[in-house]
Amino acid sequence: MAVINSYEVVIVFSLKRGEDAVAETVKKFTDLIEKHATMESVDEWGKRKLAYPINKETDAYYVLYTFKSDAVFPAELDRITKITDGVLRSMIIKKEA
């Protein structure tokens, strides 16, 4: 039986492709997490200034996802965020029980 853990992932989306593309990508990740895990919340922080430029961009769109899943899914989610166009940065954290 798989052990279920709580996770948080913050994904920083590029605004270069426009707001429609950002909304589409946010929905893509929401659907992906809901398919493979139990979604607890999606907190859209919105457009914020970056602490330092990333790929010559100074603003980005932040989203915090909170979910529960087995230990395999976060590694797959990390892989997908790294190969998705429009994702500047992401960080997955395992929450303490």
N, C-alpha and C positions, 0 to 999 in steps of 0.2 A: 504494500500500500504506500502510495506516495505521500510524503510530508508536505503539507500546505503552509507556505510562509507568506507574510505580508511584505509588499514592495512598494516603493515610490520611484517614479521615473520623471525627470524633468527633461523636456525636449525643447530645444531652442531652434525655431524655424526661421529661415531666411525670408525677408520681405521683398527680395529682388523680383520674384515672379508674380507679385501682386497679391492682394488680399483674397481673391477667389482661390488661387492656388494654395495659399496657406490654409484656408478653411477646408479645402479638399484633402490636404495632407493630414490635418488634425483629425478629420473624420476617418481617414484611412487607418490611423493608429488607434483611434477609439474602437473601431470595428475589429481590428486585429486583436486587441487586448480582450475585448468582450468575447471573442471566439475561443480564445485559448486560456482565459483566466476569469476570475470573478471580479468584475469592476466594482470598486467602492466609490470612487469619485473622479471627476474630471474638473480641474480648476484652471480655467483659462486666465492667466495673468495679463495677457494682452501684449501690446507693443511696449517695449522697454528699451532703454539705452544700454548698450553693452559696456562692460567695464573696460574693454579694450577692443579695437577693431578686429574682426574675424573676416578674412577674405575681402578686405576693404569695406566692410559693412559696419555701421555704428549703431544701428537699431535692429531689433529682432522681435519675434513673437514667441512668448513663453507659455508652455502648458505643463501642468503637473498632473500626472495620472497616479492614482492609488489603486492597487489591486492585490488580490491573493491568487497564488498559483503554486505549482510544484517548482522544483529547483531547475528544471530544464528550460522552461519558457523564457525566463529573463535573458539567458544566453542567446536564444534565437531572436528575441526582441532587440538586443544590443547589436547583433549582426545586421538586422534589417535597418536599424537607424543609421548604421555606418554606410550602407549602400544606397540610401534613399536621397534623391535630389531634393534640395530645399531644407535639409536638416544640417544646421551648423554644428551643434553639440548636443550630447545627451548624457545623462548620468542616471544609473539605476542603483538604488539603495535598498538593501534588505533591512526592514524595520525590526526592532527588537520585539520579542513576544510580550 
